[in-house]
Every structure is written in C-alpha cells, then in structure tokens.
C-alpha cells in the first residue's frame, strides 16, 4: 500500500500533538491542585449563661496564613462582639486566644506556620447559636492550610461536659 507523504505527515503530527498534550497535562494538573485560599463551614456554635463556644484553628502549612472567621446567629445576622453587651462573667463576649496576631472575627489575623489559635464566644445572659465560616489566604501556593474543631463547654451545678463539632469532618482545608 502506497501512502502519500502528506498523509504520513498528518499522522506524525497527530502522534506528536497527543504526546505534547499528555506532557502538558502531567505538569499542569499538580499546579492547579494548589490554592492560595480555602474555606470551611462552622456547622454549629452555641452559648448561654452555662455554655461557651471555643473554636480551635491550626495552621498545618509551612507558611503564615491570614485567617478570617465570620459567625452568624440563629437569625442569619453576623455575630460580633458588638452584637450584645458583655457577658455576665467577662468584659468581652468574644475572647481571642493565643496564636492569632489580632481579632479574626469580623476581620482577619495572621496565624504563623505550624501554630494554633483559638477564639471563645463567652457565656452570656442570652441564648445565641448559629453557624459560621472560616477562610484563609496566603501569598504562597498551598494544597491545604488549616484544620479546625469547635467545642461547646457547659457547666451546670456540679456537672461539666464538652461537645465537639468537627469542622470539615476534621479534614484539612
């Protein structure tokens, strides 16, 4: 069978293009898997005069990340420290624990590589609950940066306990 040179050229070009596309996919797909930001839902937070909510966040990446936390109350309104008067036990309603450089609730704060931080929604005379969002951003490409868990601690008379609420099913995000 006698093939024309033009036909063979098209076959060679087709084979070469398939190889080039395969090489591009092999090198491009891992790059696309990295992100400069991430987000997870806080499925539940709760507080009243006997309960307080703690959210612990850990930076598992090797670079600092900027973290912002937004809490929403049962009516869907953004919940901040100014949402109600100070609790019956403390002068602040939302306490920012170690690790964060500033207040990540309603703003943003840096969480250094390998460090953990926490916030507490302190006891109060009113019952509040809702959900929230945790967002992170970085100038570096990371696959994931944070892991987090929420906890409601309660005290009543001589009994105490804790309920945990996994954030993102305890998977990094």
DAPETA-V503525 format. One record per residue. N is the residue number from 1. SS is DSSP state (~ for helix, > for strand, _ for the rest). PHI is phi in degrees with one decimal (none if undefined). OMEGA is omega in degrees with one decimal (none if undefined). Layout:
N_SS_PHI_OMEGA, N_SS_PHI_OMEGA
//
This chain:
1___none_-175.1, 2___-105.8_179.8, 3___-96.6_178.4, 4___-76.5_178.6, 5_~_-58.7_-179.5, 6_~_-65.8_179.4, 7_~_-61.9_179.0, 8_~_-65.0_178.3, 9_~_-62.4_178.9, 10_~_-64.0_178.2, 11_~_-64.3_179.6, 12_~_-64.0_178.6, 13_~_-62.8_178.3, 14_~_-61.4_178.4, 15_~_-63.8_-179.4, 16_~_-63.8_179.6, 17_~_-64.0_177.2, 18_~_-60.9_178.9, 19_~_-67.6_179.0, 20_~_-63.8_179.1, 21_~_-62.0_178.7, 22_~_-62.1_179.6, 23_~_-65.6_179.0, 24_~_-62.1_179.8, 25_~_-63.0_-178.7, 26_~_-60.9_-177.8, 27_~_-88.9_-176.2, 28_~_-84.9_-176.3, 29_~_-59.1_177.6, 30_~_-62.0_178.6, 31_~_-67.0_-179.3, 32_~_-69.6_-179.3, 33___-74.3_179.8, 34___-91.6_-178.9, 35_>_-128.5_174.7, 36_>_-104.2_179.2, 37_>_-160.7_178.3, 38_>_-157.7_-176.8, 39_>_-153.1_174.9, 40_>_-144.0_179.0, 41_>_-92.5_168.6, 42_>_-89.0_-171.7, 43_>_-70.1_-175.5, 44_>_-163.8_165.5, 45_>_-138.1_-173.0, 46_>_-156.4_173.3, 47_>_-154.4_170.7, 48___-157.2_-177.3, 49___-71.5_-179.7, 50___-114.9_-174.1, 51_>_-128.1_171.3, 52_>_-134.0_-178.5, 53_>_-109.5_175.5, 54_>_-121.5_174.5, 55_>_-117.8_178.3, 56_>_-104.6_-177.3, 57_>_-127.7_179.1, 58_>_-123.4_176.2, 59_>_-89.9_-178.1, 60___-94.7_178.9, 61___-88.2_179.8, 62___-102.8_177.2, 63___-135.7_174.9, 64___-64.3_175.5, 65_>_-130.1_174.8, 66_>_-94.2_-175.8, 67_>_-116.4_171.0, 68_>_-129.3_-178.3, 69_>_-125.4_176.7, 70_>_-120.8_177.0, 71_>_-106.8_176.6, 72_>_-121.3_179.7, 73_>_-84.2_-174.8, 74___-63.6_177.8, 75___-94.8_-179.7, 76___88.0_178.2, 77___-84.1_176.8, 78_>_-64.4_-178.5, 79_>_-104.8_177.0, 80___-130.3_179.6, 81_~_-60.6_-179.8, 82_~_-79.3_-177.3, 83_~_-65.5_178.8, 84___-154.9_179.1, 85___-68.5_-178.5, 86___-57.5_-176.8, 87___-70.4_-178.8, 88___-74.7_-176.3, 89___-109.1_-175.6, 90___-134.6_178.7, 91___-85.7_176.9, 92___-125.6_-178.5, 93___-90.3_176.1, 94_>_-113.6_-178.6, 95_>_-99.5_178.4, 96_>_-100.3_-177.8, 97___-86.0_-179.1, 98___-55.2_173.2, 99___106.1_-179.7, 100_>_-82.4_179.9, 101___-78.5_178.6, 102___-158.3_-176.2, 103___-82.0_179.0, 104___-82.7_-178.1, 105_>_-87.2_-177.3, 106___76.8_177.9, 107___-148.6_176.3, 108___-145.2_-179.0, 109_>_-146.1_177.6, 110_>_-87.1_172.9, 111_>_-121.8_-175.0, 112___-66.7_179.7, 113___-55.9_176.9, 114___75.5_-177.8, 115___-99.5_178.5, 116_>_-124.9_176.5, 117_>_-139.3_177.6, 118_>_-151.0_170.5, 119_>_-124.7_173.9, 120_>_-130.3_169.3, 121_>_-93.7_-169.7, 122___-75.3_176.7, 123___-52.5_176.0, 124___-158.4_-178.1, 125___-80.1_178.4, 126___-107.2_176.5, 127___-86.7_177.5, 128_>_-134.9_173.9, 129_>_-154.4_178.0, 130_>_167.9_179.2, 131_>_-131.6_179.2, 132_>_-163.9_177.8, 133_>_-136.8_172.0, 134_>_-115.9_177.2, 135_>_-124.8_174.0, 136_>_-133.5_176.7, 137_>_-146.8_-179.2, 138_>_-151.2_173.7, 139_>_-82.1_-179.0, 140_>_-101.4_176.1, 141_>_-84.0_178.6, 142_>_-129.0_171.6, 143___-72.0_176.9, 144___-143.5_-179.6, 145___-133.8_-171.1, 146_>_-123.4_162.1, 147_>_-128.3_-175.8, 148_>_-153.6_174.7, 149_>_-145.6_175.7, 150_>_-106.8_-179.3, 151_>_-140.6_170.9, 152_>_-109.6_176.5, 153_>_-99.3_178.7, 154_>_-131.3_174.9, 155_>_-135.8_177.0, 156_>_-149.7_-175.2, 157___55.1_-178.1, 158___-102.2_-178.6, 159_>_-110.3_176.9, 160_>_-139.3_178.8, 161_>_-167.6_-179.1, 162_>_-146.3_172.1, 163_>_-115.7_179.4, 164_>_-105.1_178.2, 165_>_-126.1_-179.7, 166_>_-63.3_175.3, 167___-99.1_-179.0, 168_~_56.8_-179.4, 169_~_56.2_-177.5, 170_~_61.8_176.2, 171___-93.8_176.7, 172___-61.9_176.6, 173___-138.0_none
//
